């Protein structure tokens, strides 16, 4: 408890330079999270070729990341500016619940993506039946319901739940408050999905390696190999997304696990603040990965940026043209009023 009080005092008594730096960092993360994931959704909507089953999961992931940027991050931004939680205890619990749910949605959506890649590459005969559009929507809905159910119990705990953590600058489930529930979450909601993802991707890349060694005897096999190469590229992109997510959340998982066994916060404020930035960074990096690794997404990003630039320039030119026209008209009117009246003789 003493350390929690010290963390709160450190948050309230930061220098102006620290306040400015921390606010800028979280502000940049918010901006690029919302804009980047909006671009992902728009790219799939604009381009018919991007409307694949795999990209349905990509869009679902982008939506959860966008919601994290809209519903959770701005309140951390306000907290880092003011040096305290401003939004009341009741909303603190809602804020913690929302962030926890969206984080669980992300990791389980990545589990779905890994299973999708497994059946596409390793068990292609079952792929079409298991991953039709209607079934894929149901899978995504189940993930959201499963995450929702897993996030409700902290509301019911007598000895803990969702509360403000001054080191992290946000409200979230206090992992050290209930060891039984924490172990359950770490095993069922985090550990099992990670094992499933690891198994799926390891199986996929073993199959890719085996397929690449097979001799191609005819044109039909060449066409099939071309399809396999395309699916492999998609799989590599999605595996990189998972790797980026893991790197961002690994420090958070370690800190929360140690905190649960210690029974109270044990680290410096800088460690907890890095936890927050890294966790939120996971919602920002996916659109960047798609842009780097996918030609289709990259092409749509460029088209949207070009369209936005042209629109801004057009509005700016119209604004200045309108100003210039208004100014000339006012000048002409003033000149006409100031002319001496001619007297006809």
Wavefront OBJ file of the C-alpha trace (Angstrom):
o trace
v 0.000 0.000 0.000
v 2.845 2.371 0.802
v 4.262 1.923 -2.690
v 0.867 2.688 -4.254
v 0.774 5.958 -2.329
v 4.303 6.768 -3.481
v 3.349 6.053 -7.105
v 0.358 8.368 -6.770
v 2.556 11.136 -5.347
v 5.080 10.698 -8.145
v 2.292 10.941 -10.710
v 0.958 14.138 -9.140
v 4.355 15.808 -8.682
v 6.021 15.300 -12.068
v 7.982 18.056 -13.723
v 6.452 19.995 -16.619
v 8.949 18.329 -18.950
v 7.823 14.842 -17.891
v 4.162 15.780 -18.228
v 4.787 17.136 -21.719
v 6.811 14.094 -22.817
v 4.368 11.492 -21.464
v 1.343 13.320 -22.889
v 2.933 13.604 -26.333
v 3.822 9.899 -26.387
v 0.307 8.749 -25.489
v -1.197 11.368 -27.830
v 0.860 10.071 -30.757
v -0.131 6.486 -29.929
v -3.820 7.436 -29.828
v -3.684 9.312 -33.144
v -1.886 6.623 -35.125
v -3.887 3.805 -33.503
v -7.222 5.283 -34.550
v -6.073 6.538 -37.972
v -4.044 3.418 -38.832
v -6.758 0.917 -37.939
v -9.378 3.034 -39.700
v -7.170 2.840 -42.796
v -7.097 -0.970 -42.471
v -10.910 -1.178 -42.397
v -11.257 1.289 -45.280
v -8.658 -0.584 -47.349
v -10.636 -3.829 -47.085
v -13.894 -2.002 -47.822
v -12.443 -0.247 -50.902
v -10.631 -3.201 -52.480
v -12.667 -6.244 -53.507
v -9.539 -8.415 -53.610
v -8.845 -7.706 -49.935
v -12.266 -9.001 -48.865
v -11.034 -12.465 -47.956
v -11.819 -14.714 -45.004
v -8.393 -14.005 -43.497
v -8.983 -10.272 -43.738
v -12.305 -10.616 -41.928
v -10.195 -11.476 -38.884
v -7.818 -8.617 -39.723
v -10.762 -6.192 -39.729
v -12.068 -7.643 -36.448
v -8.641 -7.085 -34.910
v -8.496 -3.541 -36.315
v -11.912 -2.751 -34.814
v -10.860 -3.923 -31.347
v -7.640 -1.883 -31.618
v -9.570 1.190 -32.777
v -11.955 0.841 -29.844
v -8.958 0.649 -27.519
v -7.755 3.951 -28.990
v -11.188 5.588 -28.724
v -12.630 4.189 -25.475
v -9.559 3.641 -23.261
v -6.471 5.625 -24.279
v -7.965 9.172 -24.085
v -8.639 8.767 -20.361
v -5.014 7.779 -19.788
v -4.059 10.882 -21.772
v -6.175 13.039 -19.429
v -4.708 11.307 -16.371
v -1.123 11.911 -17.490
v -1.873 15.598 -18.066
v -3.671 16.161 -14.745
v -1.591 13.795 -12.615
v -4.602 11.989 -11.171
v -7.697 10.027 -12.151
v -10.459 12.546 -12.838
v -13.382 10.401 -13.878
v -14.720 8.812 -10.691
v -14.701 5.312 -9.196
v -17.693 3.982 -11.139
v -16.250 4.947 -14.514
v -12.859 3.625 -13.405
v -14.390 0.149 -13.173
v -16.000 0.577 -16.611
v -12.678 1.767 -18.041
v -10.821 -1.207 -16.572
v -13.440 -3.646 -17.805
v -13.380 -2.186 -21.333
v -9.589 -2.304 -21.640
v -9.397 -5.834 -20.227
v -12.128 -7.084 -22.568
v -10.548 -5.541 -25.667
v -7.135 -6.994 -24.774
v -8.682 -10.477 -24.448
v -10.540 -9.968 -27.742
v -7.229 -9.192 -29.456
v -5.393 -12.281 -28.244
v -8.308 -14.601 -29.032
v -8.796 -13.061 -32.467
v -5.143 -13.872 -33.101
v -5.905 -17.434 -32.017
v -8.631 -17.569 -34.659
v -6.210 -16.206 -37.243
v -3.676 -18.912 -36.368
v -6.317 -21.657 -36.600
v -7.457 -20.214 -39.934
v -3.889 -20.356 -41.267
v -3.486 -23.914 -39.932
v -6.489 -25.229 -41.844
v -5.642 -23.199 -44.951
v -2.096 -24.580 -45.218
v -2.065 -27.887 -43.315
v -5.670 -29.120 -43.674
v -6.891 -27.477 -46.901
v -9.561 -30.141 -47.506
v -11.478 -28.955 -44.422
v -10.810 -25.241 -44.894
v -13.730 -24.329 -47.183
v -16.254 -26.016 -44.924
v -14.962 -24.558 -41.653
v -14.259 -21.014 -42.829
v -17.221 -19.774 -44.817
v -18.198 -16.118 -44.360
v -21.210 -16.887 -42.173
v -19.240 -19.205 -39.894
v -16.363 -16.739 -39.656
v -18.737 -14.049 -38.360
v -20.006 -16.509 -35.742
v -16.429 -17.319 -34.671
v -15.685 -13.608 -34.216
v -18.895 -13.125 -32.208
v -17.991 -16.080 -29.961
v -14.568 -14.519 -29.300
v -16.196 -11.269 -28.172
v -18.658 -13.114 -25.924
v -15.881 -15.263 -24.455
v -13.770 -12.178 -23.684
v -16.797 -10.446 -22.159
v -17.514 -13.390 -19.867
v -13.884 -13.537 -18.758
v -13.878 -9.827 -17.862
v -17.007 -9.854 -15.689
v -15.739 -11.726 -12.535
v -13.609 -8.814 -11.211
v -16.878 -6.906 -10.660
v -17.935 -9.700 -8.283
v -14.732 -9.981 -6.249
v -14.968 -8.773 -2.642
v -11.218 -8.330 -2.176
v -10.334 -6.681 -5.472
v -11.406 -5.891 -8.986
v -10.967 -2.982 -11.321
v -9.199 0.004 -9.792
v -6.877 2.860 -10.664
v -3.167 2.069 -10.811
v -1.191 5.321 -10.429
v 1.979 3.806 -11.875
v 0.264 2.655 -15.065
v -1.931 5.756 -15.266
v -5.062 3.747 -15.979
v -7.774 1.616 -14.426
v -7.468 -2.129 -14.877
v -7.834 -5.427 -13.075
v -5.460 -5.535 -10.116
v -3.779 -8.886 -10.706
v -2.346 -8.991 -7.196
v -5.791 -8.717 -5.575
v -7.054 -12.258 -6.247
v -4.481 -14.953 -6.991
v -7.030 -17.665 -7.908
v -8.753 -15.590 -10.588
v -5.397 -14.295 -11.833
v -4.089 -17.846 -12.322
v -7.328 -18.766 -14.109
v -6.995 -15.809 -16.498
v -3.298 -16.400 -17.097
v -3.884 -20.090 -17.915
v -7.287 -20.213 -19.660
v -7.388 -16.841 -21.384
v -3.711 -16.153 -22.079
v -1.599 -19.314 -21.756
v -3.873 -21.663 -23.749
v -4.320 -19.244 -26.683
v -0.557 -18.715 -26.827
v 0.057 -22.481 -26.899
v -2.587 -22.884 -29.609
v -1.056 -20.086 -31.701
v 2.434 -21.546 -31.303
v 1.251 -25.008 -32.336
v -0.633 -23.697 -35.384
v 2.176 -21.551 -36.736
v 4.849 -24.185 -36.119
v 2.717 -26.737 -37.991
v 2.103 -24.260 -40.796
v 5.757 -23.448 -41.367
v 6.739 -27.126 -41.202
v 4.173 -27.804 -43.929
v 5.443 -24.861 -45.981
v 9.004 -26.174 -45.707
v 7.887 -29.671 -46.733
v 5.821 -28.363 -49.678
v 8.656 -26.239 -51.003
v 10.837 -29.355 -51.336
v 8.287 -31.194 -53.483
v 9.177 -31.438 -57.184
v 6.664 -29.667 -59.482
v 5.884 -32.026 -62.430
v 3.107 -30.234 -64.368
v 1.268 -26.959 -64.912
v -1.532 -27.795 -62.490
v 1.015 -28.325 -59.733
v 2.652 -25.012 -60.730
v -0.682 -23.230 -60.294
v -1.188 -24.911 -56.939
v 2.301 -23.911 -55.871
v 1.546 -20.311 -56.847
v -1.530 -20.367 -54.588
v 0.557 -21.876 -51.782
v 3.152 -19.124 -52.151
v 0.434 -16.456 -51.852
v -1.077 -18.112 -48.775
v 2.385 -18.426 -47.260
v 2.962 -14.695 -47.689
v -0.331 -13.984 -45.928
v 0.605 -16.400 -43.148
v 4.004 -14.748 -42.656
v 2.335 -11.338 -42.373
v -0.129 -12.577 -39.756
v 2.639 -14.386 -37.875
v 4.596 -11.112 -37.731
v 1.470 -9.416 -36.338
v 1.342 -12.019 -33.560
v 5.065 -11.619 -32.908
v 4.659 -7.851 -32.572
v 1.709 -8.327 -30.216
v 3.721 -10.772 -28.088
v 6.715 -8.433 -27.851
v 4.481 -5.562 -26.748
v 2.564 -7.574 -24.156
v 5.395 -9.727 -22.791
v 6.642 -7.038 -20.326
v 3.064 -6.472 -19.159
v 2.491 -10.183 -18.599
v 5.718 -10.550 -16.597
v 4.993 -7.480 -14.462
v 1.406 -8.578 -13.747
v 2.446 -12.136 -12.894
v 5.165 -10.953 -10.491
v 2.760 -8.442 -8.968
v 0.196 -11.186 -8.383
v 2.690 -13.319 -6.454
v 4.148 -10.367 -4.537
v 0.649 -9.281 -3.530
v 1.304 -5.571 -4.177
v 3.036 -3.227 -6.652
v 6.811 -3.717 -6.517
v 8.284 -1.691 -9.385
v 9.194 1.916 -10.082
v 6.783 4.222 -11.849
v 8.938 4.236 -15.002
v 8.519 0.455 -15.282
v 4.739 0.663 -14.992
v 4.542 3.559 -17.450
v 6.564 1.544 -19.977
v 4.031 -1.254 -19.384
v 1.227 1.119 -20.432
v 3.003 2.469 -23.501
v 4.030 -0.998 -24.709
v 0.545 -2.452 -24.196
v -1.079 0.383 -26.139
v 1.633 0.247 -28.793
v 0.348 -3.218 -29.709
v -2.796 -1.554 -31.073
v -0.735 0.769 -33.284
v 1.752 -1.523 -35.001
v -0.586 -3.812 -36.974
v -1.506 -1.291 -39.717
v 2.216 -0.573 -40.140
v 2.981 -4.289 -40.520
v 0.241 -4.687 -43.146
v 1.592 -1.687 -45.058
v 5.139 -3.052 -45.059
v 4.355 -6.678 -45.899
v 1.194 -6.518 -48.057
v 1.211 -4.884 -51.493
v -2.594 -4.685 -51.522
v -2.790 -2.788 -48.235
v 0.157 -0.589 -49.220
v -1.526 0.360 -52.498
v -4.772 1.276 -50.713
v -2.925 3.309 -48.057
v -1.242 5.351 -50.798
v -4.530 5.885 -52.621
v -6.288 7.044 -49.448
v -3.443 9.357 -48.465
v -3.394 10.819 -51.973
v -7.155 11.340 -51.851
v -6.978 13.030 -48.448
v -4.118 15.273 -49.597
v -5.999 16.324 -52.745
v -9.141 17.022 -50.698
v -7.247 19.170 -48.181
v -5.499 21.103 -50.967
v -8.803 21.606 -52.786
v -10.486 22.929 -49.636
v -7.534 25.180 -48.950
v -7.519 26.605 -52.472
v -11.276 27.186 -52.359
v -10.920 28.884 -48.992
v -8.206 31.247 -50.200
v -10.047 31.867 -53.480
v -13.190 32.680 -51.550
v -11.260 35.005 -49.254
v -9.628 36.724 -52.224
v -12.954 37.158 -54.010
v -14.638 38.515 -50.896
v -11.743 40.909 -50.300
v -11.858 42.209 -53.894
v -15.613 42.697 -53.740
v -15.362 44.633 -50.459
v -12.572 46.780 -51.873
v -14.614 47.581 -55.000
v -17.637 48.483 -52.892
v -15.576 50.788 -50.678
v -14.006 52.444 -53.738
v -17.392 53.049 -55.334
v -18.713 54.619 -52.147
v -15.692 56.910 -51.876
v -15.880 58.260 -55.469
v -17.099 61.870 -55.848
v -20.573 62.150 -57.297
v -20.477 63.482 -60.862
v -22.770 66.435 -61.518
v -24.180 66.523 -64.941
v -24.405 70.047 -66.394
l 1 2 3 4 5 6 7 8 9 10 11 12 13 14 15 16 17 18 19 20 21 22 23 24 25 26 27 28 29 30 31 32 33 34 35 36 37 38 39 40 41 42 43 44 45 46 47 48 49 50 51 52 53 54 55 56 57 58 59 60 61 62 63 64 65 66 67 68 69 70 71 72 73 74 75 76 77 78 79 80 81 82 83 84 85 86 87 88 89 90 91 92 93 94 95 96 97 98 99 100 101 102 103 104 105 106 107 108 109 110 111 112 113 114 115 116 117 118 119 120 121 122 123 124 125 126 127 128 129 130 131 132 133 134 135 136 137 138 139 140 141 142 143 144 145 146 147 148 149 150 151 152 153 154 155 156 157 158 159 160 161 162 163 164 165 166 167 168 169 170 171 172 173 174 175 176 177 178 179 180 181 182 183 184 185 186 187 188 189 190 191 192 193 194 195 196 197 198 199 200 201 202 203 204 205 206 207 208 209 210 211 212 213 214 215 216 217 218 219 220 221 222 223 224 225 226 227 228 229 230 231 232 233 234 235 236 237 238 239 240 241 242 243 244 245 246 247 248 249 250 251 252 253 254 255 256 257 258 259 260 261 262 263 264 265 266 267 268 269 270 271 272 273 274 275 276 277 278 279 280 281 282 283 284 285 286 287 288 289 290 291 292 293 294 295 296 297 298 299 300 301 302 303 304 305 306 307 308 309 310 311 312 313 314 315 316 317 318 319 320 321 322 323 324 325 326 327 328 329 330 331 332 333 334 335 336 337 338 339 340 341 342 343 344 345
